[in-house]
Amino acid sequence: MTEDRKLLVGVDLSNDFTQLSCYRRDIDKVIPAGRLVGREREYECPTVLSWQPVKKEWLFGTEALMAAEREEVYLFRDMLKQISEKNKVTAGDMELEPVDALVRFFVKLLSCLKEYFPSETIRKLVISVSDKTDNLVNALKGALNRIGIGEERYVIQLHQQSYMYYALSQKKELWLNDVALFEFGREGLFYSQIHIDRRNIPYIVGVKKIDLSQNLNWDMMEHDSSFKMEYAFVNLANTQMHKQMISTIYVTGEGFQGEWANTALSQLCTGRRVFRGGNLFTKGACIAAREFAGEGVMSDFLFLDQEMIHTGISLRVYKDAKMQELPLVRAGVPWKDVDVSVDFITDDEEELQLTIQNVLRRETTVHLLSLEGFDERPNKMTRFTLRLRFADASHCIVTLKDNGFGEYCPSSNRIWERYLSL
């Protein structure tokens, strides 16, 4: 079965619409995956479900909206928002568990892939979301597990991470300097800027994100006829990019569909390339899936944002007849995803040595953690478990547990914990 798992898939999962893309090896290209609705192929699927109690029928996307127009159904809207805020999904007096709602949605969404690849299954799936709330992440994990996609086959990442993968996969002249992104939708206007540190390889790619919604938002555009959208946006954009070396600007979101946007964007083209489109995040997620599957070509980049750790952590150990650094955590992974454990046996050690390498500051520090307080036993007769987790991107929680040594030296079950600032 595993040899049939070849599909690399990216999903942009948003509260209003969901988009799907997959990687075509034969043409080395990411393509959008849509489904036929009537005679048209739909690439933006409304993130909705409907339940018809008489017919006992579940529908999703546009078909769910059409059903709601012609008959009495339970229409589940704003599912991601409800899951994130309330950890439940409701429509009228009907309530769904978040996992149940997402299972029904993803089964129907991913079935679209059968039109393109009828005999293949998913090898790596990357789901891109605007906000990784604990409720939403847990519900997604539960749903994917229910439909048979194990944790080793999927990644849940933020939109800005998908943006980084997309931008850096383009022609080099498009990211010769910094790269800008404007997102404008019902949630507001957001600005992101990619910066690339080229002093060493891998290049360190960082991104900053700024909320501009107080200055320009959906309500201003929709309800204030006197509000000059073109002037307001160009002024905001030029303020953010003032004295910045920017090669390319991307804009995305339904807020840029108005006629005003054509004139406004033309004013930003001087010395820059400007691209407008709606599938940046799903394509970026698909490119990330290729990288995570080990088939990518972006090994020269190390992506970092506010949820990724900037340090590598290793443990000094004696292994294979020599002292060496055992890597535990690498820089560039989301701090929430780190939960690593390693077992070891002490050999006359009184302390552990953790080596911390900060890739941004290019600094290496050593933390010595005392083993004082654990039961004294003959040498090489104590097995410890070291566990690393993170409280946030800059603070690591180190836990050490005494496991004893089998029936010869029972465990004391003693545990100590240290909190390291990185």
N, C-alpha and C positions, 0 to 999 in steps of 0.2 A: 504493500500500500504506500509506503514512504516514497518509492520511486515515482509514483504518480503525483506527488506533491511538488508541483513546479510553479504554481501561480504566485506571483508577487503582486500584492494588491494594496492600494491606498484608498482610504475613506476619509472624506471631509464630513464629519458629523456635526452639524449645527442645529440649533433649535428650530430654525425655519425650513432649511433645505439640507439634503444630504447628497453628496456626489461620490461616485465610484470610479476608480481608474485601475488599469492593470498594465503590466510590462510585457511588451511583445518582443521576445528574443529574436524572432526572424528578421525584424526591421530595427532592432535596438532602439525602441521608442516606447514612451508611455502613451497609452491611448485612453480616452474616456470610455467608460462602459455604461451605456444607457439601456433602457427598456422601451419596448413598443407600447405606446398608449394610443389606441386607435391606429391611425396611420402615421403618427409622428413618433420619432425616437426621443425619449426624455432623458436628459442628462442631469437635470436638477430635480431630485425627487423630494417632494414635501415630506418633512419628518412628522408624519401623522399616521394614526391607525384608526380604523372604524370597525365596529361590531354590530351586525344586524341580528338581533335576537330571534326574529321569526325564521329567517333563512339559516341562522347559526353560521354566519359567514364573516371571516376576517378579511379586510382589505387594507392596503397601505398606499401611501403616496397620493397621486392625483386621483386614482380610482376611489380612494377613501373619501376624498373631498367631493367627487362627483356623486357618490352614493348618498352623502349627507344632503345634497341639493334636491334629490328626488324622493327620498324616503326617510323614515325615522330610524336613525342609527345613533349609537354612542360614538362620538368623535373625540379621539384623544389627541389634543394639541399640546404644544409647549411641553413635550415630554421631558426633554433634557432639563428645562428650567424647573419643572416639578420635581424631578428626581434629585437635582442638586439642592433645592431649597427644602423640600418636604419629605424626600425619600419615599414618594408614592406617586402614582399616576391616576388621575380621576377624570371622568367624563359624566356629568350628571350625578346620578346616585350609584354609578358603577366605579369600582376601584380595582386597579391592577397593581400587583407587586412590580417594582422596577425591573427585576430580572425577567419576569414574564413578558412585560411590554417589550423589552429590548430583544428577547428571543424571537418573538413574533416579527418584529421589524427586520432583524438581521437575516432571518431565514428567507424572507421574501426579497430583501435587498441583494444578498449574495447569490441568490438563484439566478440573477441576471447574468452572472458569469458563465452559466451553462450555454448561453447563446454563442459565446465567443470561444470557450474552451470546454466542450462537452465531456471530455474524458479526463480532465485534470482537476486536482484539488489544490487547496491553498497551502503553500509552503511558508510564506511570511505575510502577515497582515499588519498594516500600520493604520491606526485610527487617530485622526487629527481632530482635536477639540479646542475650543477657545478658552476653557477653564477646566482644570483637572481637580474638581472637587472630590473629596473622599467618597461621598455618596455615589457620584457618577462613575468613578473608577471602579468601585466595588461592584456596582450593578453591571458594568460592562464585563468585568472579569467573570462574574457569575453567569452571564448570558453566553459568553463565548465558550465557557466550559460546558454549558448545557448543550450547545450545538456541536461539540466535539473538537473545538479548537483550543488546544492546550496552551499553557503560559509560554512555552518555548516557541510558539508559532505566531505570537502577536506582540505588538508594542502600542501603548497608548501615549501619545505625545501632544504637546501644545502646538497651536497654529504657527507660532513664531519659529519653532524647530523645523516644521515642514517648510516654512518660508526660507530658512537657511539652506536646507537641502536643495530646494528648487533653484534659488538664486545662484548657488555655487556650482550647479550642474550645467549652467549655460556657458556660452562662449566666453573665453577669458576676458575679452575686451569689455564685456558687460559687468565684470566685477574687478576691473583694474583698480578702482578706488572703492569707496564705500557704496552701499546699495540701500536705497530707501524704499519703504512700503507705506502706503496709506490705505487703511481699511475704513470704509464708511458704510454702515448699515443701521438697522433700527436700534442697535445697542450703543451707537455713537461713532465718533471719529477717533481713530488711533494711528499713531505714527511709530514705525519701527525703523531702525537703522543698523545695518550690518557693518562691522568694522573688522578688517583682516590684519592681523599682525604677521608680517612676512619675515621677521628676523630669523626665525628658525623653522625647520620642517619637523613635525607637521605644522602648517600654518594654524594659528589660533584664531578662531572665528567667534566673535562675540556679537551680541545684539542688545540694543536698549529699546524699550517700548514706552511710549508716552501717551497718556489719555488726553485728547484735545476736545472732549465732548462738551466741556463747559463753554467753549468758544464757538463750537459748531456741532449741531446734532440734528437728528431726524425731525424733531418737532419744529425746529426753526425752518427747515426746508419745506415741511408739509403744511404748516399752519400760518406762517408769517409771509404774506405775499409781498411785503415791502422789503424783506430781507434779501440782500444782494449776495447770493451764494457764490457766484464767481469771484467777486472781490474778496469775500471773507476767506474762502479756501486758499486762493493764491497768496494772500497776505500771511495766513498761518503757515503755509508750506514754505514760503521764502524765509520766514522767521526761523523755522526749525532747521532749514538747510543753510542758513547764513554762514559763510566762511567754511563750509564743509566741502570736502572733495568727494563729490558723488558722481558715479558713472551712470547709474541707471535708477529710474524710479518706476516702481510697480504700483498700480492702484487696483483695488478690488472691492467688491461689495455693491449691493443694489443702489446705494446712494449715488454712485457715479453714473447711473443710467440716464440722468436728465440731460437736456440739451446744454445746460450751463457748463457741464463738465467738459464738453468738447473744446469750448473756448478757453476754459481755465487751464486744461492740461497742455494746450498748445503754447501757453505762456511759460511753461516750465521746461520746454525742450531745449532751450539755449545751452549748448555744451553738454547735454545729457540725452540719454535715450529714455523714452517714456512708453510703458506698456500697460494696457488695460485689459483685464480678463477676469473670469469668475472661477477658474479651476486651478488656481495657483496652489492651494493647500492640498487638494487631493493628488495633484501631480507630485508635489513635494513629498507627501506621505508615501507615494509609490516608489519614488527614488530612494527614500529612506529604507523602505522594505528591501530593495535590492542591496543596499549597503549592509543591512543587518543580516541578510541571508548569505553574505560573503561573496556576492557577485558584483560588487560595486567597483568604482574606479576613483573613489574619493578618499583614499587612505592618507593623502597629504594634508587633510584638514582635521582639526580637532574643534568640534562645535561646543560652545559654552554659552549658557544663558543663566538667568537668575535662579533656575531650579536645578542646575547642574553643579556638581562639585568641581572645584578648581584644583584639587590636589590628588595625587596618587599616594597610596599608603601601602607600605610593605613591612613585613616582620622579619627581623634578623634571626635566621635559623641555621642549624648544622644539618646539611642534607647532601647526599651523594658524596660523602667524604670531604666536604668543604663547607665553610661558612658562606652563606649567600642570603640575598634578599628575596623573600617569598612575597610576590605581589598579592595584595588582598583586595584593593580597590583602585580603579584607574580613574583619572580625571575625565570629565566629559559625560558622566552618567548622572541621571536624575537622582537627587539625594533620597527621595522617597522610595526608590527602587533598591536601595542598598540594604542588604541584610545577609552578611557573609559570615560563615563560621569555619574555624580550622582547629583541628585537634593536634596536640603536640605533647611530648614527654620531656620533662626538664632533666638536665644533666649538670648538676651543681650550680645552676643559675639562681641568682637572687633577684633578678629583675628581667623584664622583657624590654626589647628595643624596637620601637616603632619608628620608621623613617617616613617623614612627611615631605613630599615634593610639590610645591606650589608652582604650577606651570605659568601663571600670570606674572607673579613676582620673581620667578626663576630663583626661588629660595628652597633650600633643603634644611629641615630641622629634624632633630632626634628627640623623641620622648622616651624616657626611661621609666618603666612602671614597676614598682617594687612588688615582690611576691610575699612580702612579710605579712604574717597573719594567718597563713594557711598551715595545716598540720605538717609537722616535720616527719619525713619518712626517709628510708634509705634511698640513695641516689638512683635515679631512673625508675622510680616506683610511684610516680605520680603523673597522671594524664590530665591535662587541662583542655578546656574548650574556650577558645577566644572568639568572641562575637563582636562584629562591628555593625552599628546602625548610625543614622544621622538624625539629629533634632532639627536641623536646617542645613543649608548648603555650607555653612561655616563652622558647624559644631558636630563633633563625632562622639557617639556613646560607645565606650569600650567596656565589654562585660567579660569577666573571667570566672569560670566555674571549675571547681575541684571535682574531678570524676574518680579519684582514687586510682587503684590498679587492680581491677577485677576482684577476685575472692581473696587475694593476698593482702590488699590494702583497701578496705571499703571506703567509699566516698564520704567525705564530711558534709557534702552538699553545701559547702560554703561558697558564696558568690560575692565578688566585689565589682564595683562599677566605677568607671572614671569618665569624666566629661572633658573632652579636649577641644580647645579653640584652635582652629586651623588657620 
